[in-house]
Amino acid sequence: MVAMIFDRRSLLKGIGAAGVATTFSGLASAESGEGPAAGRFLIDLREVDRSDVPDEVEIVHDISEIDLLAARGDPEAVPGVDSTTPDVAVYQDNTGSVPENTGPPVEVDKAPDESGSPAWDEGEAPSNNELQWDKRAQRLGDLSDRPDNRRTIHDTTTGEGARVAVIDSGVSDAHPDLEDVVNEDLSENFTTDEYDFRPNGAGDHGTHVAGTVAATNANGDGVLGTAPDAEVVSLRVFSDVEGATGDVIAAIVAAANRGCDAANLSLGYPVPFVDPEKYPFLLALKEAYERAAAYAREEGTLVVNSAGNDGIDMDGEGILSLPTEAEGVFGVSATGPIGFLWDDKQHREDLALKRLTDPTSSPANYTNYGSAVDVSAAGGDYDPEAIGGGDEWFYDLVFSTIVTPDGDDGVETGYGWKAGTSMAAPQVSGAVALVRSLRPDASVDEVESLLRETASEDEPGGEAYHGAGHLDLRRLVKEAR
């Protein structure tokens, strides 16, 4: 069995971290002089002629397809009052706000509890496949909780011929479940560091996301993605948990230019940077995202974004949550169970999804909500009161591919848990791959309509948390055939 990244004592120590709002210490931009966005700004070519941009201004990304340039230097050197806006920092959408795995590799059947005793008796640990409640609930492949002769999603399609861009911290193609998935030729680093499209110190957020989309379960005891025969294009925009808006905008346009069916974004601007009256640059960023999304849609690419983890009503006064609220972006909120596999015997009886305190479609306690949500999807949940207790609370998070540095310029591959709307968005991006594999000529509007029309309605929390409903792959592929 492949080692899984998890150590309970390290994990519990890690989740004492404060939420996103407190970890976002300042607005990294041209004014702050810190972070990857330092000294950076965007130039609007609808406000200034390209020939009037002075030579001393460095062009980091030419995004002239949507009349934008990402630049570095002195914005005042560019003529025109409205020609520039700060290129501000953007963050991964599960950073610091929800628990995740943080420990060294430990075998699944030897994960210790706080007393040092194994969490499971020898030979009694659930397999990696059994830990994927998100995929089992959707009846993917052989991961159904009802093992009989009924058809599964992958009997109809596995996403062959589809392509998904993961715009994130990079994707490790060293992972056995991803090594045949990542298109190296189309993948690229959009940051200004010296590394390639792989994580290279940027963390395993993007690798976890990519596994949710297209992991192949290569050795039979790994994890299975929604569309395991789809292709992933890794467009890295984070050097750590922080990136620059201009890099993200450039990556969206690149995803469209490279024929991607979906561009998965699991990122955003956390509280307190949601009030456009207090932070007017948000309106300029909104327009930039809308230009990028409109261009992507014209090229056949659906931009999918996580709704955010601040637990806020995006329809509230003084709230603008980006990129989710940008026109043309498909917003995804997060759901998750409470109580999955807390009973050690559940997995043996194939009843794990029937013995839940909260169903898998229950809104996660951290998810943003509001009319910008198009659908909800599995992002994982957790019971704060259970953390540190004897229950296996972490099984309610999403289990996927991860990597950690091995200390010798390489990575150690494994599997672990994360939760967030970051984990929900790739469920939808994988679903787009399934649709496009069945209907390669479907327009973006048609793909969106299928996602909404087949979503499961009347879920806990109602429309505010689920939009058109909860992602339902069985209905989706049936309708798309």
C-alpha positions in Angstrom: 0.0 0.0 0.0 1.3 3.4 -0.9 2.1 5.6 2.1 -0.5 8.2 2.8 0.5 11.7 4.1 -1.1 11.9 7.5 0.0 12.1 11.1 -2.8 12.9 13.5 -0.7 14.7 16.1 0.9 16.8 13.5 -2.4 17.4 11.9 -4.1 18.6 15.1 -1.2 20.9 15.7 -1.6 22.3 12.2 -5.3 23.1 12.5 -4.8 25.6 15.3 -4.0 28.1 12.6 -6.1 31.1 12.2 -8.6 31.6 9.3 -7.8 33.1 5.9 -8.8 36.6 7.0 -6.1 36.7 9.7 -3.4 35.1 7.6 -3.9 37.6 4.8 -1.7 40.2 6.4 -1.8 42.9 3.8 -2.5 43.8 0.2 0.5 42.7 -1.8 0.7 45.0 -4.7 2.8 47.6 -6.3 2.3 49.7 -3.1 3.3 47.1 -0.5 6.6 46.0 -2.0 6.0 42.4 -0.9 5.0 39.1 -2.5 4.8 38.0 -6.1 2.6 41.0 -7.1 5.1 43.5 -5.8 5.9 46.2 -8.3 3.3 44.8 -10.6 0.3 46.4 -12.3 -2.1 45.8 -15.1 -2.2 48.0 -18.2 -5.6 48.4 -20.0 -4.9 48.7 -23.7 -8.4 50.1 -24.2 -7.3 53.2 -22.3 -3.8 53.6 -23.7 -2.1 52.7 -27.0 0.5 50.0 -26.8 3.1 52.3 -28.4 2.7 54.7 -25.6 3.9 52.2 -23.0 7.5 53.3 -22.3 10.4 50.8 -22.8 11.4 50.9 -19.1 8.1 49.2 -18.2 8.7 45.4 -18.2 5.9 43.4 -19.8 5.5 40.3 -17.7 2.5 38.9 -19.7 1.2 40.0 -23.0 -2.6 39.3 -22.8 -3.5 41.4 -25.8 -6.2 38.9 -26.7 -8.3 40.8 -24.0 -6.5 44.1 -24.3 -4.4 43.7 -21.1 -0.8 43.7 -20.2 0.7 42.5 -16.9 3.6 44.7 -16.2 6.3 45.6 -13.7 7.8 49.0 -13.0 6.4 52.5 -12.4 2.7 52.7 -13.3 2.9 56.5 -13.4 5.2 56.1 -16.5 2.2 54.9 -18.4 0.0 57.8 -19.7 -3.7 57.9 -18.8 -5.5 58.2 -15.5 -7.5 55.0 -16.0 -4.8 53.0 -17.9 -3.4 51.1 -15.0 -4.5 49.2 -11.9 -2.5 47.4 -9.2 -1.8 43.7 -9.8 -2.8 42.5 -6.4 -2.2 39.2 -4.6 -4.5 36.2 -5.0 -4.7 33.3 -2.7 -5.5 29.6 -2.8 -9.1 29.1 -1.7 -8.5 26.7 1.2 -5.5 28.4 2.7 -5.6 28.5 6.5 -9.4 28.3 6.8 -10.1 24.6 7.0 -8.0 21.7 8.2 -5.9 19.5 6.0 -3.1 16.9 6.2 0.2 18.3 7.4 2.2 15.4 8.7 4.9 13.0 7.4 4.0 9.8 5.5 2.4 7.1 7.5 0.9 3.8 6.3 -2.9 3.8 6.3 -3.2 0.9 8.6 -0.7 2.3 11.1 -2.0 5.8 11.5 -1.7 6.4 15.3 -4.3 8.0 17.5 -3.3 10.5 20.2 -2.4 7.7 22.6 0.0 6.2 20.0 -2.2 3.2 19.3 -3.1 2.3 15.7 -6.4 3.9 14.6 -7.3 0.6 12.9 -6.5 -3.0 13.8 -4.0 -4.7 11.4 -5.8 -5.5 8.2 -8.9 -3.6 9.1 -8.1 -0.2 7.6 -10.3 1.1 4.7 -8.6 1.1 1.4 -7.8 4.3 -0.4 -10.7 3.8 -2.7 -13.1 3.4 0.2 -12.0 6.7 1.6 -13.3 8.5 -1.5 -16.8 9.3 -0.2 -17.1 12.1 -2.9 -16.6 9.6 -5.7 -18.6 6.8 -4.1 -21.6 9.1 -3.7 -21.5 9.7 -7.4 -21.1 6.0 -8.4 -17.8 6.4 -10.2 -16.3 3.2 -11.5 -16.2 0.5 -8.8 -16.4 3.0 -6.0 -20.2 2.7 -5.5 -21.5 1.9 -2.0 -23.9 -0.5 -3.7 -21.7 -3.1 -5.4 -24.0 -4.8 -7.8 -24.5 -5.0 -11.6 -25.9 -1.5 -12.1 -24.0 0.8 -14.4 -21.6 3.3 -13.1 -20.6 6.7 -14.5 -17.4 5.2 -16.0 -19.4 2.6 -17.9 -20.6 5.6 -20.0 -17.5 7.8 -20.1 -14.1 8.3 -18.5 -13.5 11.7 -20.0 -11.4 10.5 -22.9 -10.5 13.3 -25.3 -11.2 16.1 -22.9 -8.7 18.5 -21.5 -8.7 20.4 -18.2 -6.4 23.3 -17.1 -5.5 23.3 -13.4 -4.6 26.9 -12.7 -3.0 26.5 -9.3 0.2 25.7 -7.4 1.4 23.3 -10.0 0.7 19.6 -10.6 3.2 16.9 -9.9 3.4 14.3 -12.7 5.7 12.2 -10.5 2.6 10.9 -8.8 1.7 7.5 -10.1 -2.0 8.4 -10.4 -1.1 11.5 -12.5 2.1 10.6 -14.4 0.1 9.7 -17.6 -2.3 12.5 -17.1 -0.3 15.8 -17.3 0.5 17.2 -20.7 4.0 18.5 -20.2 4.1 20.3 -23.6 1.1 22.4 -22.8 1.8 23.0 -19.1 3.6 26.2 -18.0 4.8 28.2 -15.1 3.1 31.7 -15.2 4.9 33.0 -12.1 8.2 34.9 -12.3 10.2 32.3 -10.3 12.7 30.1 -12.1 10.9 26.7 -11.8 8.6 24.8 -14.2 4.9 23.9 -14.0 5.4 21.5 -11.2 4.9 22.5 -7.5 8.6 23.3 -6.7 7.9 24.5 -3.2 4.5 25.9 -4.1 2.7 23.1 -2.1 0.5 20.2 -3.2 -2.8 22.1 -3.5 -2.8 21.8 -7.3 -1.8 18.2 -7.2 -4.7 17.4 -4.9 -7.0 19.3 -7.2 -5.7 17.5 -10.3 -6.3 14.1 -8.6 -9.9 15.0 -8.0 -10.2 15.8 -11.7 -8.3 13.0 -13.3 -6.4 10.6 -11.0 -6.1 7.2 -12.7 -5.9 4.8 -9.7 -2.9 3.4 -11.5 -2.1 0.5 -9.2 -5.6 -0.2 -8.0 -5.1 1.1 -4.6 -4.7 4.8 -5.3 -7.5 7.3 -5.9 -9.8 7.7 -8.8 -10.6 11.0 -10.5 -13.9 12.0 -12.1 -12.4 11.8 -15.6 -9.4 9.5 -15.4 -8.9 9.5 -19.2 -9.0 13.3 -19.5 -5.8 15.3 -19.9 -4.6 17.8 -17.4 -2.7 21.0 -18.3 -0.8 22.4 -15.3 -0.7 26.2 -15.4 1.2 27.3 -12.2 0.3 30.7 -10.8 1.5 30.2 -7.2 5.0 30.3 -5.9 3.6 29.5 -2.4 0.0 30.1 -1.2 0.1 33.6 -2.8 0.1 34.5 -6.5 -0.5 37.6 -8.7 -3.7 38.4 -10.4 -2.0 39.1 -13.7 -0.5 35.6 -13.8 -4.0 34.1 -13.2 -5.6 36.2 -16.0 -2.8 35.2 -18.4 -3.3 31.6 -17.5 -7.0 31.7 -18.2 -6.3 33.1 -21.6 -3.6 30.5 -22.2 -6.0 27.7 -21.1 -8.4 28.8 -23.8 -5.7 29.1 -26.4 -4.6 25.5 -25.6 -7.9 24.0 -26.2 -9.0 23.2 -22.6 -12.6 22.3 -22.0 -12.5 23.7 -18.5 -10.1 26.0 -16.6 -10.2 25.2 -12.9 -9.5 28.0 -10.5 -9.4 27.3 -6.8 -8.4 30.8 -5.7 -9.7 34.2 -4.7 -9.5 37.3 -2.5 -10.4 36.6 1.1 -12.1 38.7 3.7 -11.5 41.6 4.3 -10.8 42.3 0.6 -14.4 42.0 -0.6 -15.8 45.5 -0.2 -15.5 47.4 -3.5 -16.1 50.8 -1.8 -13.2 50.2 0.5 -11.1 48.5 -2.1 -12.1 50.0 -5.5 -9.4 48.0 -7.3 -11.9 45.1 -7.0 -14.0 46.6 -9.8 -11.1 46.8 -12.1 -10.2 43.2 -11.3 -13.8 42.1 -11.9 -13.7 43.6 -15.4 -10.4 41.8 -16.1 -11.8 38.5 -15.1 -14.9 39.1 -17.1 -12.8 39.8 -20.2 -10.8 36.6 -19.6 -13.9 34.5 -19.0 -15.6 36.0 -22.1 -12.6 35.2 -24.3 -12.4 31.7 -22.8 -16.0 31.0 -23.5 -15.6 32.1 -27.1 -12.8 29.6 -27.4 -14.9 26.8 -25.8 -13.4 26.9 -22.3 -15.6 27.1 -19.2 -13.9 28.9 -16.3 -14.8 27.1 -13.0 -14.0 28.8 -9.7 -14.4 27.9 -6.0 -16.9 30.2 -4.2 -14.6 30.9 -1.2 -14.2 29.7 2.4 -15.2 32.8 4.4 -18.7 31.6 5.1 -20.2 34.9 3.7 -23.3 35.7 1.8 -22.0 37.0 -1.5 -25.3 38.9 -2.0 -24.6 40.9 1.2 -24.1 44.6 1.1 -20.4 45.6 0.5 -19.5 42.1 -0.7 -17.8 41.3 -4.0 -16.2 37.8 -4.0 -13.9 37.3 -7.0 -13.5 35.7 -9.4 -16.7 33.9 -8.6 -18.9 37.0 -9.0 -17.4 37.9 -12.3 -19.8 37.4 -15.2 -19.0 34.3 -17.2 -17.4 32.4 -14.3 -19.1 29.2 -13.1 -19.2 29.4 -9.2 -19.1 26.3 -7.1 -19.9 26.0 -3.4 -18.8 23.2 -1.1 -20.7 20.4 0.6 -19.6 17.4 2.7 -20.7 14.8 5.2 -20.3 14.5 8.9 -19.7 11.0 10.2 -18.2 9.2 7.2 -16.4 6.1 8.5 -16.4 7.2 12.1 -17.7 3.8 12.9 -14.8 1.4 12.1 -17.1 -1.2 10.7 -19.0 0.9 8.2 -16.7 0.3 5.3 -17.0 -3.5 5.8 -20.8 -3.3 5.4 -20.9 -0.9 2.5 -23.1 1.4 4.6 -20.7 4.3 5.1 -22.9 6.7 3.1 -26.1 5.6 4.9 -24.8 6.2 8.4 -24.0 9.9 8.3 -24.9 12.6 10.8 -25.1 15.0 7.8 -25.4 13.8 4.1 -22.7 14.5 1.6 -24.8 17.2 0.0 -25.0 19.3 3.2 -23.4 22.8 2.9 -19.9 22.8 4.4 -19.6 25.1 7.5 -17.1 27.4 5.8 -18.5 27.8 2.3 -19.5 31.1 0.8 -23.0 31.2 -0.6 -25.4 33.4 -2.6 -26.7 33.9 -6.2 -23.2 33.6 -7.7 -23.2 29.9 -6.8 -24.1 27.9 -10.0 -24.0 24.5 -8.4 -22.6 22.8 -5.3 -20.2 19.9 -5.2 -18.2 17.8 -2.7 -15.5 19.9 -1.0 -15.4 18.2 2.4 -16.7 19.3 5.8 -15.7 18.8 9.4 -17.1 18.9 12.9 -15.0 21.4 14.9 -16.1 19.7 18.2 -14.8 16.4 16.9 -11.3 17.6 16.2 -9.0 16.2 18.8 -11.5 13.6 19.9 -11.5 9.9 19.2 -13.7 10.1 16.1 -12.2 9.9 12.6 -13.4 13.4 11.8 -10.9 13.9 9.0 -12.5 11.2 6.8 -15.2 13.9 6.1 -12.5 15.8 4.1 -11.7 15.1 0.5 -9.1 12.4 -0.1 -6.8 12.8 -3.2 -3.3 12.9 -4.5 -0.6 14.8 -2.7 3.2 15.2 -2.7 5.8 16.4 -0.2 9.4 17.3 -0.7 11.8 14.4 -0.1 14.7 16.7 0.9 16.7 15.7 -2.2 15.2 17.9 -4.9 12.4 15.4 -5.4 9.0 14.6 -4.0 7.4 11.8 -2.1 4.0 10.9 -3.4 1.0 9.9 -1.4 -2.6 10.5 -0.6 -4.2 12.8 1.9 -7.2 14.9 3.0 -8.0 18.5 2.3 -11.3 20.5 2.4 -12.5 23.7 0.9 -14.3 25.1 -2.0 -11.0 24.5 -3.7 -11.8 20.8 -3.5 -15.4 21.4 -4.8 -14.5 23.2 -8.0 -12.5 20.4 -9.6 -15.5 18.0 -9.1 -17.3 20.3 -11.6 -14.3 20.7 -13.9 -14.1 16.9 -14.1 -17.8 16.8 -14.9 -17.2 19.2 -17.7 -14.6 16.8 -19.1 -17.2 14.0 -19.0 -19.7 16.1 -20.9 -17.2 17.1 -23.5 -16.0 13.6 -24.0 -19.6 12.7 -24.9 -20.4 16.0 -26.8 -17.1 17.4 -28.0 -18.9 20.1 -30.0 -21.1 21.3 -27.2 -20.8 25.1 -26.6 -20.0 26.5 -23.2 -23.6 27.6 -22.8 -24.8 24.1 -23.5 -22.3 22.5 -21.0 -23.4 25.0 -18.3 -27.1 24.3 -19.0 -26.5 20.5 -18.7 -24.7 21.0 -15.3 -27.5 23.2 -14.0 -30.4 21.2 -15.4 -29.2 17.9 -14.1 -28.2 19.1 -10.7 -30.0 17.6 -7.7 -32.5 20.0 -6.3 -34.1 20.4 -2.8 -30.8 19.8 -1.0 -30.1 21.0 2.6 -29.7 24.7 2.8 -31.6 25.5 -0.4 -30.8 27.6 -3.4 -28.5 30.0 -1.6 -26.0 27.2 -1.0 -26.6 25.1 -4.1 -27.6 27.4 -6.9 -29.3 25.2 -9.4 -28.6 22.2 -7.2 -26.0 19.7 -6.2 -23.7 18.1 -8.9 -25.3 14.9 -10.1 -23.0 12.9 -12.4 -25.5 10.1 -13.0 -28.1 12.5 -14.4 -25.5 14.6 -16.2 -24.0 11.8 -18.3 -27.4 10.3 -19.0 -28.6 13.6 -20.4 -25.3 14.2 -22.3 -25.3 10.9 -24.1 
